[in-house]
């Protein structure tokens, strides 16, 4: 049998098939993308940040321990917020003679029952962070603390701006 003469197009097609028959996945580009993704995740999750608010001027602290992520109560000039959700107006709290803030107790109980930000077993005290202006009235803070204790949030931390320790 004699070999038939191939046309130019047939030669090009067979050459193309020979070159591209063993195509594979180029892992170098994929590894570069995953490396960048890993570095981004490491940098962005490196430290827990409290939500910033221009209405609140935090007191300063020299504590070394970084707080864990907990439920946050923010106290502004006009309202008390739990995780950014307005719970009650400050004016209605200050006018009241009640020790507990009913709206805050209801919200904290709801979050505990639905296990939102619940860290420990129900028999143990829950952790909470209070983020308030350094000049909030003591009576207001006392009512908030009493409401937290009533709802089993007994591990209470106060948010503060960390400053460098002075040489002593």
ChimeraX attribute file (.defattr): number of C-alpha atoms within 10 A of each C-alpha:
attribute: neighborCount
match mode: 1-to-1
recipient: residues
	/A:1	3
	/A:2	4
	/A:3	5
	/A:4	6
	/A:5	8
	/A:6	9
	/A:7	8
	/A:8	8
	/A:9	9
	/A:10	11
	/A:11	12
	/A:12	12
	/A:13	11
	/A:14	10
	/A:15	12
	/A:16	11
	/A:17	11
	/A:18	10
	/A:19	10
	/A:20	9
	/A:21	9
	/A:22	7
	/A:23	7
	/A:24	7
	/A:25	7
	/A:26	8
	/A:27	9
	/A:28	8
	/A:29	10
	/A:30	10
	/A:31	11
	/A:32	11
	/A:33	11
	/A:34	11
	/A:35	12
	/A:36	11
	/A:37	11
	/A:38	12
	/A:39	10
	/A:40	12
	/A:41	11
	/A:42	11
	/A:43	9
	/A:44	10
	/A:45	9
	/A:46	9
	/A:47	12
	/A:48	11
	/A:49	11
	/A:50	14
	/A:51	10
	/A:52	11
	/A:53	15
	/A:54	6
	/A:55	13
	/A:56	17
	/A:57	16
	/A:58	18
	/A:59	15
	/A:60	13
	/A:61	14
	/A:62	12
	/A:63	13
	/A:64	10
	/A:65	6
	/A:66	10
	/A:67	15
	/A:68	13
	/A:69	15
	/A:70	19
	/A:71	20
	/A:72	21
	/A:73	25
	/A:74	24
	/A:75	24
	/A:76	19
	/A:77	14
	/A:78	13
	/A:79	16
	/A:80	23
	/A:81	20
	/A:82	18
	/A:83	14
	/A:84	12
	/A:85	12
	/A:86	15
	/A:87	19
	/A:88	17
	/A:89	16
	/A:90	15
	/A:91	11
	/A:92	11
	/A:93	21
	/A:94	13
	/A:95	8
	/A:96	10
	/A:97	8
	/A:98	10
	/A:99	15
	/A:100	19
	/A:101	20
	/A:102	14
	/A:103	15
	/A:104	22
	/A:105	19
	/A:106	14
	/A:107	16
	/A:108	22
	/A:109	18
	/A:110	13
	/A:111	16
	/A:112	18
	/A:113	11
	/A:114	10
	/A:115	13
	/A:116	13
	/A:117	16
	/A:118	18
	/A:119	16
	/A:120	11
	/A:121	9
	/A:122	12
	/A:123	7
	/A:124	12
	/A:125	17
	/A:126	22
	/A:127	21
	/A:128	22
	/A:129	20
	/A:130	22
	/A:131	25
	/A:132	23
	/A:133	19
	/A:134	13
	/A:135	11
	/A:136	13
	/A:137	10
	/A:138	9
	/A:139	12
	/A:140	16
	/A:141	14
	/A:142	13
	/A:143	19
	/A:144	22
	/A:145	18
	/A:146	17
	/A:147	21
	/A:148	25
	/A:149	17
	/A:150	14
	/A:151	19
	/A:152	17
	/A:153	22
	/A:154	16
	/A:155	13
	/A:156	16
	/A:157	15
	/A:158	15
	/A:159	21
	/A:160	19
	/A:161	11
	/A:162	14
	/A:163	11
	/A:164	10
	/A:165	10
	/A:166	6
	/A:167	4
	/A:168	3
